Amino acid sequence: MTELQPRLRAITDLTVAEAREAGGRHEYDGTIQDLSPEGVRAGLARLGEGAAPDDPYDARHMRVFEQSLRIQLGELELHRRNPLFHLSNLDLACYDRDYGPEPERAAARAAHLALWPQAVRHAITALDQVSAPVARSLLGAVKGLAAGITDEAALKAHGDLVAHVERAATEGDPDASLGAQALARLMGAGEGLEVDLGRLAERADAERDRLLARLADGCAKLGEQDRAPLDVVRELVKQHPDADGVIEAARIGTRKAIEFTREKDLVPYHDGECLVGLAPESRRWAMAMMAWNAPGEPDGPSWYHITPPDPSWPERDAEEWLEIFSDTTLPAINVHEVAPGHFSHGLALRRAGSDVRRLLQSVSFIEGWAHYAEELCVEEGFEERDPRFEIGVWVEALIRVTRLACAIGVHTGAMTVEDAARRFESDTHLAGPAALAEARRASFDPTYGRYTWGKLVIMDLRERARGQWGAGFSLQRFHKAMFDLGSPPLGLVDAIL
């Protein structure tokens, strides 16, 4: 593993959890980030010190990340408002991946756990601006951190953090909104561009209308042209594997997605191994996720983790969970998580030409790419004989575009969380608790519209590349040009032109 240049190290020191897991920088194993107010100020003061990269693109890429951290942690002080920063700092699930010998990972986990009391002290000191909606939305995640923990000092510290968040849930500010200016600054700084929230909200509405029309077309192919498309979807998602069959269904779908991506040559790299299996206990809050073989790690497998419903759950809860893995929606999830989605992107990140491109990863590009990959597979004819695949893609896309609309609405004050829940009920197949859960996420994850935003930027760029490159355009060339930048901030992707 190469030693990082000081200017890049200053960034990873402020993004320890991401550098350790997504970047594979395991010198951070067994450590925590100092997220106390003093620690964050000291880290911010080190940003920008040292020589910039010689490569002009890499220098721009690095400056975007430096500015993003200054906005997140300096100007907006989100580590004082949002427990998510501290949950990532405490998270031990990163050691469950088999990126190295088990005894070394176990020792790193134990060292990390021993630092929980210090990390919690920092968290309680920092988290003095947590709103009540954010605290209520994240309280379950905070409590879940202690699953499987037996160390008494760590459990005592964890209890203190739970109590602190519980107090915020009852005594915190009832308004979780960042405000329009802060949201625009947060989104724009992270991607190296200016954000016009009004224009982006209009684009979200237009995209919703396009997706609803495509959904209607897909339902018509099933002979369901006379019924409301979302009613058709609510019936389709009830057709799914049982709890014991979910992982095997994902394995079969993963093989199909990888074979199709290789056959069509949609991405630059088709090697690597993707295993499919049960998510580690510490990650079972997620239904499905990719844990890729990170750029800083030796060659090894990536894991597509699946979480079936727990046998102890009530029947209704288990049924709602299984609908996520329906015969209609699971194929789209497989494409998103594996190929040509996250797994394929992870293979390319390992080949990116510099530490900056390998380590400084725009989450909006990561999720935008994987979401774009779903529609790409519709365009290229994946499962073209079964209209349920494209229906599943449009269903997932409608949830993502509604996230974008609701994030803007909630944080500009145009919507309450309840308004956002009604938007999910009207524009997607979700209802009741599922719609409310999606709406609540807007309060603590204000950029969760990144899936659609990233997809739209990529699709716009593809049309520009098609026009500029003419006969020289191909999907493989376009995708490789983007992947050669690593996981670029959205404002820099047009460097490929």
PyMOL commands that set and color helices and strands:
alter all, ss='L'
color gray80, all
select helices_A, chain A and resi 6-12+16-21+26-28+37-46+56-75+78-81+84-90+93-96+102-114+116-126+132-144+152-171+180-191+197-221+229-236+243-264+281-283+315-323+330-337+342-349+355-359+363-379+387-412+417-427+432-444+450-472+475-483+490-496
alter helices_A, ss='H'
color red, helices_A
select strands_A, chain A and resi 274-278+288-291+302-306
alter strands_A, ss='S'
color yellow, strands_A
deselect
rebuild
show_as cartoon
